[in-house]
Amino acid sequence: MLDYSYMDIYLPRGTSREIARQMLTEHAQHGSWEIDRLRLYPDGSRRIRLRRKVIRAVRTM
């Protein structure tokens, strides 16, 4: 069974698309995060939920 850890990010209105893209790219490249859900509100703000797999170490002895 896969386990995920989640991180919620809120971007206020006025945040440009380019800044949002750069920030999400950094999280994806350096933290192995992927977008689980992105919500764009009518006022222009965004709420993003990122997820990544939790890898559990299994004892081999």
Secondary structure, DSSP 8 states (H G I E B T S, - for coil): --EEEEEEEEE-TT--HHHHHHHHHHHHHHH--EEEEEEE-TTS-EEEEEEEEE-------
